[in-house]
Amino acid sequence: MVLPRLLGQSVANYYAPRRLGAAWWPVAAGLVIICSVPFLSALVAWNAGAHFPAFLHDFELWSREKEDQAAGLTKFLTNFNTLGRLLVGLLVIAIVPAIAEELVFRGGVQRCLVQWFGSRHVGVWLAAAIFSAIHVQFFGFVPRFVLGLVLGYLYEWSGNILVSMAAHFTQNAFQLILLYLAQGKQLPTSLDPDSTQPLPWVLVLLSAVLTVGLLTWLHQRWVGRTELATRL
């Protein structure tokens, strides 16, 4: 909230220089995320099995230790044995991070990088890399980086932080709801987010195609009507 004041802008005009012309845009952004889940899950599985070069062996051991610690904490926080715990989880793991991280990474870091480098693409890609790296979970770096790219471009194209917030919230909330249903034995094993069973390649391919198709459609809807709104 400090950055807009330093630049002499209101918080609303800085983070959302373009007003939403249609209420379905955040919904469409959330739909992109839901469609991308199988593809991102495949990336998670691939990245988790990656290995560093021999000279980075100690770093790999340290990274895997951090992954195990994060997994243990996540498992504790997502033990949804009641609906009340799910609602608390949605607040702590979905709503708060969606607001805070989007204000910091897309509304702050990304916009500054776009201005410094004079390139939207450089700003989006660097911000996505920082967004992923700062979680200090390098065996999940690639899928989180891809998610950061999607969130970054949604913000750039829409010019409204609410769109990327909606997408970020959907990513976290959808996973939590799947976990809640899986823990209640209401989901097949293949749809359990904790399952190590690989997804069918057809589903992964369909997920990738639908995600790219929706992003292309949103890009065409948002860009070209007027000048992109997030220029500093």
C-alpha positions in Angstrom: 0.0 0.0 0.0 3.0 2.3 0.5 4.2 2.1 -3.2 1.1 3.8 -4.7 1.5 6.7 -2.2 5.1 7.2 -3.0 4.2 7.4 -6.7 1.4 9.9 -5.9 -1.4 7.6 -6.9 -4.4 6.3 -5.1 -4.4 2.6 -4.2 -7.4 1.9 -6.4 -5.9 3.6 -9.5 -2.5 2.0 -9.0 -3.6 -1.6 -8.6 -6.6 -1.5 -10.9 -6.0 1.3 -13.5 -8.5 -0.4 -15.7 -12.0 -0.9 -14.3 -13.7 -4.2 -14.9 -16.0 -3.9 -17.8 -17.7 -7.2 -17.1 -18.1 -9.2 -13.9 -17.3 -12.4 -15.6 -13.7 -11.6 -16.2 -12.5 -12.8 -12.7 -14.7 -15.8 -13.2 -13.0 -16.5 -16.5 -9.6 -16.2 -14.9 -10.7 -18.7 -12.3 -11.8 -21.0 -15.0 -8.4 -20.8 -16.6 -6.9 -22.0 -13.3 -9.3 -24.9 -12.9 -8.6 -26.1 -16.5 -4.8 -25.9 -15.8 -4.9 -28.1 -12.7 -4.1 -31.4 -14.4 -1.3 -29.9 -16.4 0.2 -28.2 -13.4 -0.2 -31.5 -11.4 1.9 -33.3 -14.1 4.5 -30.5 -13.8 4.6 -31.0 -10.0 5.2 -34.7 -10.4 7.9 -34.2 -13.0 9.6 -31.4 -11.0 9.5 -33.4 -7.8 11.5 -36.2 -9.4 14.2 -33.9 -10.8 17.8 -34.1 -9.7 20.5 -31.5 -9.5 24.0 -32.0 -11.0 26.6 -33.8 -8.8 28.3 -30.6 -7.7 25.0 -29.4 -6.2 24.4 -32.5 -4.3 24.5 -30.8 -0.9 22.0 -28.1 -2.1 19.7 -30.9 -3.4 19.7 -32.5 0.0 19.0 -29.2 1.7 16.2 -28.5 -0.8 14.6 -31.9 -0.2 14.7 -31.3 3.5 12.9 -28.0 3.1 10.4 -29.8 0.8 9.7 -32.4 3.5 9.3 -29.7 6.2 6.9 -27.7 4.0 5.0 -30.9 3.2 4.6 -31.7 6.9 3.3 -28.3 7.7 0.9 -28.4 4.8 -0.4 -31.8 5.8 -1.0 -30.4 9.3 -2.8 -27.3 8.1 -4.9 -29.2 5.6 -6.3 -31.9 8.0 -9.9 -31.0 7.3 -11.9 -33.3 9.6 -14.7 -30.7 9.9 -16.3 -28.2 7.6 -15.2 -25.5 10.1 -11.5 -26.4 9.6 -12.0 -26.2 5.8 -13.5 -22.7 6.1 -10.5 -21.6 8.3 -8.2 -23.2 5.7 -9.9 -21.3 2.9 -9.3 -18.0 4.8 -5.7 -18.7 5.8 -4.5 -20.6 2.7 -6.6 -19.2 -0.1 -8.1 -15.8 0.6 -5.2 -14.1 2.5 -2.4 -15.3 0.2 -4.4 -14.4 -2.9 -4.8 -10.8 -1.7 -1.3 -10.3 -0.1 0.8 -12.1 -2.7 -0.9 -10.5 -5.7 -0.5 -7.0 -4.2 3.2 -7.7 -3.6 4.2 -9.7 -6.6 1.9 -8.6 -9.4 1.0 -5.1 -8.2 4.4 -4.3 -6.8 7.3 -6.4 -8.0 6.0 -7.0 -11.5 5.0 -3.4 -12.2 8.4 -2.1 -11.0 10.2 -4.7 -13.2 8.1 -3.8 -16.2 9.0 -0.1 -15.7 12.7 -0.8 -15.1 13.3 -3.0 -18.1 10.7 -1.3 -20.4 9.3 -4.7 -21.3 6.1 -6.4 -20.1 7.4 -9.8 -20.9 10.6 -9.4 -19.0 8.7 -8.0 -16.1 6.2 -10.9 -16.0 8.8 -13.6 -16.4 11.2 -12.2 -13.8 8.3 -11.6 -11.3 7.2 -15.2 -11.9 10.7 -16.5 -11.2 10.9 -14.4 -8.0 7.4 -15.5 -6.9 8.4 -19.1 -7.3 11.9 -18.9 -5.8 10.8 -17.0 -2.7 8.8 -20.0 -1.6 12.1 -21.9 -1.2 10.6 -25.1 -2.6 12.8 -25.8 -5.6 11.3 -29.2 -6.3 8.1 -27.2 -7.1 9.8 -24.3 -8.8 8.6 -25.1 -12.4 4.8 -25.4 -11.8 4.8 -22.4 -9.4 6.8 -20.4 -12.0 4.2 -21.4 -14.7 1.4 -20.3 -12.3 3.2 -17.0 -11.8 3.3 -16.5 -15.6 -0.4 -17.1 -15.9 -1.2 -14.7 -13.0 1.2 -12.1 -14.3 -0.2 -12.0 -17.8 -3.8 -12.0 -16.5 -2.9 -8.9 -14.5 -1.1 -7.2 -17.5 -3.9 -7.9 -19.9 -6.8 -7.0 -17.6 -5.1 -4.0 -15.8 -7.0 -5.0 -12.7 -5.5 -6.8 -9.7 -8.9 -8.3 -8.9 -8.5 -10.6 -11.9 -5.2 -12.1 -10.8 -6.5 -12.3 -7.2 -9.5 -14.3 -8.4 -7.2 -16.7 -10.3 -4.8 -17.1 -7.3 -7.7 -17.7 -4.9 -9.2 -20.3 -7.3 -5.9 -22.1 -7.5 -5.6 -22.5 -3.7 -9.3 -22.9 -2.9 -9.8 -25.6 -5.6 -7.0 -27.7 -4.2 -8.3 -27.3 -0.6 -11.8 -28.4 -1.6 -10.4 -31.4 -3.5 -8.4 -32.3 -0.3 -11.5 -31.9 1.8 -13.6 -34.2 -0.5 -10.7 -36.7 -0.7 -10.3 -36.9 3.1 -14.1 -37.6 3.3 -13.7 -40.4 0.8 -15.9 -38.5 -1.7 -13.3 -38.5 -4.5 -11.7 -41.3 -6.6 -8.0 -41.8 -5.8 -6.9 -40.3 -9.1 -8.4 -37.0 -8.2 -6.9 -36.8 -4.7 -4.3 -34.0 -4.6 -2.2 -36.1 -2.2 -2.2 -39.1 -4.5 1.0 -40.2 -6.3 -1.0 -41.9 -9.0 -0.1 -40.3 -12.4 -2.9 -38.6 -14.3 -3.8 -40.0 -17.7 -1.8 -38.2 -20.4 -4.9 -37.5 -22.3 -6.3 -35.5 -19.4 -3.0 -33.6 -19.0 -2.9 -32.8 -22.8 -6.5 -31.7 -22.7 -5.8 -29.5 -19.7 -2.9 -27.8 -21.5 -4.9 -27.2 -24.7 -7.9 -25.8 -22.8 -5.7 -23.5 -20.7 -3.8 -22.1 -23.7 -7.1 -21.7 -25.6 -8.7 -19.8 -22.8 -5.7 -17.6 -22.3 -5.6 -16.8 -26.0 -9.3 -15.9 -25.9 -8.9 -13.7 -22.9 -5.8 -12.0 -24.5 -7.9 -11.2 -27.6 -10.7 -9.9 -25.4 -8.6 -7.7 -23.2 -5.8 -6.4 -25.5 -6.4 -4.2 -28.4 -9.5 -2.5 -27.1 -7.4 0.3 -25.6 -3.8 0.7 -24.6 -2.7 -1.7 -21.9 -3.6 -0.1 -18.6 -0.7 -1.0 -16.3 1.9 1.3 -17.7 3.6 3.4 -15.0 
